[in-house]
């Protein structure tokens, strides 16, 4: 009798990318290497429309995965992580990233005296014109918004401080980098 046994010795690595809301993210690139210092990578792989990419035909071993590029609205996490690929199995690696977030810092000054103006109320609007937040300047004339995600906003005074005329100028603001503070 002759018996032939075919042994599949390769495994797969499936990389999945999501944002902090659980939405799958395409166009994110990951470098995969057998070395923890990411030298001599076996390749760079980019997630598709479904937020996933599969690396086929990997010999069983420990591999290292590092995120190298993300869409502009997300914060890059370049931490090197290890995964163990087993023969005849698909090893899953899930990566989650936070959105780029920043704040708007409002400052209200009297145009003639240059002194700070407390009590002015401003609204922050998104691109669809929805009001997201109202801010009232303090005794220092300053007020800071909560965190706003990557994107474009408009700031407008909606209630003037006592003794002042309403300023109906709209100020465009773009949050484009993480922890950015934009002064208006």
C-alpha positions in Angstrom: 0.0 0.0 0.0 1.1 3.5 -0.8 -0.5 6.3 1.2 0.0 9.9 0.1 -0.7 12.6 2.7 -0.8 16.2 1.7 -0.2 18.5 4.6 -1.1 22.2 4.3 1.6 24.0 6.2 0.6 27.6 5.5 -1.7 29.9 7.4 -3.4 33.2 6.8 -3.5 36.6 8.5 -6.7 38.6 8.2 -6.3 42.3 9.3 -9.4 44.3 10.1 -9.5 48.0 10.6 -12.3 49.9 12.4 -12.6 53.4 13.8 -13.7 54.1 17.4 -17.4 53.8 16.4 -16.9 50.3 15.0 -17.1 51.5 11.3 -14.9 49.5 9.0 -12.1 51.7 7.5 -10.7 51.2 4.0 -7.4 52.5 2.7 -5.4 51.7 5.8 -1.9 50.3 5.3 -0.1 47.8 7.5 3.4 46.5 7.3 4.0 42.9 8.2 7.4 41.5 9.2 9.0 38.5 10.8 11.2 40.9 12.8 10.0 42.9 15.8 12.0 46.0 14.6 10.0 45.8 11.3 13.1 45.3 9.2 12.9 43.3 6.0 9.1 43.4 5.9 7.3 40.7 3.9 5.0 43.4 2.5 2.7 46.3 3.1 -1.0 45.5 2.8 -3.9 47.9 2.5 -7.5 47.3 3.6 -10.2 47.2 1.0 -13.7 48.7 0.9 -14.7 46.3 3.7 -12.0 47.4 6.0 -10.1 44.1 5.7 -7.1 42.6 4.0 -5.8 39.0 4.0 -2.2 38.0 3.8 -2.1 34.4 2.4 0.6 31.7 2.4 2.4 32.5 5.6 4.6 29.9 7.2 3.6 29.2 10.8 5.5 31.7 13.0 5.3 34.9 15.0 4.8 37.9 12.8 4.8 41.6 13.6 2.2 44.1 12.3 2.5 47.8 12.3 0.0 50.4 11.0 1.9 52.7 8.6 -0.9 54.9 6.9 -4.5 55.8 7.8 -7.1 58.1 6.3 -6.7 61.7 7.4 -9.6 61.6 9.9 -7.9 59.0 12.1 -5.0 59.0 14.5 -2.1 56.7 13.3 -1.2 54.0 15.8 2.3 52.9 14.9 2.6 50.4 17.8 4.3 47.2 16.7 2.1 44.2 17.6 2.8 40.5 17.4 0.5 37.7 16.0 1.0 34.0 15.9 0.1 32.3 12.6 -0.8 28.6 12.8 -0.9 26.2 9.9 -4.3 25.7 8.2 -5.8 28.6 10.2 -6.7 32.2 9.7 -5.3 34.4 12.4 -7.4 37.6 13.0 -5.8 40.9 13.8 -8.2 43.7 14.7 -7.0 47.3 14.8 -9.1 50.2 16.1 -8.2 53.9 15.9 -9.5 57.1 17.3 -10.7 60.0 15.2 -8.5 63.1 15.0 -10.0 65.6 17.5 -9.4 69.2 18.4 -10.9 72.1 20.2 -12.0 75.6 19.3 -10.8 78.3 21.7 -12.9 81.5 21.5 -11.7 84.9 22.6 -14.0 88.0 22.7 -12.3 91.4 23.0 -13.8 94.9 23.0 -12.5 96.4 19.7 -11.9 99.9 21.2 -10.4 99.1 24.6 -8.9 95.7 23.9 -10.4 94.4 27.1 -11.9 90.9 27.5 -15.7 90.6 27.1 -17.5 88.1 29.2 -21.1 86.9 28.5 -21.0 86.6 24.7 -22.6 83.3 23.5 -21.3 81.5 20.5 -22.6 78.5 18.6 -20.5 75.9 16.7 -22.2 74.4 13.6 -21.2 71.4 11.5 -21.1 71.4 7.7 -24.8 70.4 7.6 -25.7 73.5 9.6 -26.6 71.7 12.8 -25.7 73.4 16.0 -23.3 71.2 18.0 -22.4 73.3 21.0 -23.0 76.7 22.7 -20.2 78.5 24.5 -20.4 81.6 26.7 -17.2 83.6 27.2 -16.0 83.9 30.8 -14.6 86.9 32.7 -11.3 86.4 30.9 -13.1 86.7 27.6 -12.2 83.1 26.7 -14.1 79.9 26.4 -13.0 76.5 25.0 -15.2 73.9 23.2 -15.3 70.3 23.9 -13.5 67.9 21.5 -14.7 68.1 17.9 -13.9 65.5 15.3 -11.8 66.0 12.2 -13.8 68.3 9.8 -15.0 71.7 9.0 -17.1 73.9 11.4 -18.5 77.4 11.6 -18.5 79.6 14.7 -21.0 82.4 15.1 -22.0 84.7 17.9 -25.7 84.1 18.7 -26.2 86.2 21.8 -24.2 89.4 22.4 -22.8 90.3 25.8 -24.6 93.0 27.7 -23.9 96.4 26.2 -22.6 95.1 22.9 -24.1 94.7 19.4 -24.3 91.1 18.0 -21.4 90.2 15.7 -23.0 88.2 12.8 -19.7 87.2 11.2 -19.3 83.5 10.7 -15.8 82.1 11.3 -14.8 78.9 9.4 -12.7 76.5 11.4 -11.1 73.2 10.2 -9.9 70.5 12.6 -7.2 68.7 10.8 -4.6 67.4 13.3 -5.0 65.6 16.6 -5.2 67.8 19.8 -5.3 70.9 17.7 -6.5 74.1 19.4 -7.8 76.7 17.0 -8.3 80.2 18.4 -11.1 82.4 17.0 
